[in-house]
Amino acid sequence: MDPCNEEDIKMYFYENRLKTFEGWPFDEDCSCTPENVKLEGWEPEDDPVKEHKSHAPSCQFIALKKKVEELTVEEFFKLQKERHKFIINKSCNEAITKFEEAAKLRRADIIKTAMGEE
């Protein structure tokens, strides 16, 4: 995981995010770059910043209260660090869940075998 991945960095800028919607077949559904929080169900009067705050109150980007263009290098790298921590935690939690599900199935198989049900 490269903290200076050019594609990731580009997505911090509005113009680059907007370009990703060219040819987009859906009217809604978006996500916060640092935390990948998905937002959908938009109403015409919804304020994106207010919606973002309500769905992701701990978002580091929202906490900075700055536009991307106003970030210092230090703030930018802190955002990247938080983004990577979020991705790693999510990946680990998914792996743990997958392992626990596999363990339940294996345990059930072992019990069946021990009980002579196979």
Secondary structure as the mmCIF struct_conf table of DSSP 4:
data_model
#
loop_
_struct_conf.conf_type_id
_struct_conf.id
_struct_conf.beg_label_comp_id
_struct_conf.beg_label_asym_id
_struct_conf.beg_label_seq_id
_struct_conf.end_label_comp_id
_struct_conf.end_label_asym_id
_struct_conf.end_label_seq_id
TURN_TY1_P TURN_TY1_P1 PRO A 3 CYS A 4
HELX_RH_AL_P HELX_RH_AL_P1 GLU A 6 LYS A 10
TURN_TY1_P TURN_TY1_P2 MET A 11 TYR A 12
BEND BEND1 PHE A 13 PHE A 13
HELX_RH_AL_P HELX_RH_AL_P2 TYR A 14 LYS A 19
TURN_TY1_P TURN_TY1_P3 THR A 20 GLY A 23
BEND BEND2 ASP A 27 ASP A 27
STRN STRN1 CYS A 30 SER A 31
TURN_TY1_P TURN_TY1_P4 THR A 33 GLU A 35
STRN STRN2 LYS A 38 LEU A 39
TURN_TY1_P TURN_TY1_P5 PRO A 44 GLU A 45
HELX_RH_AL_P HELX_RH_AL_P3 PRO A 48 HIS A 55
TURN_TY1_P TURN_TY1_P6 PRO A 57 SER A 58
HELX_RH_AL_P HELX_RH_AL_P4 GLN A 60 LEU A 64
TURN_TY1_P TURN_TY1_P7 LYS A 65 LYS A 65
BEND BEND3 LYS A 66 LYS A 66
HELX_RH_3T_P HELX_RH_3T_P1 VAL A 68 GLU A 70
HELX_RH_AL_P HELX_RH_AL_P5 VAL A 73 ALA A 114
TURN_TY1_P TURN_TY1_P8 MET A 115 GLY A 116
#
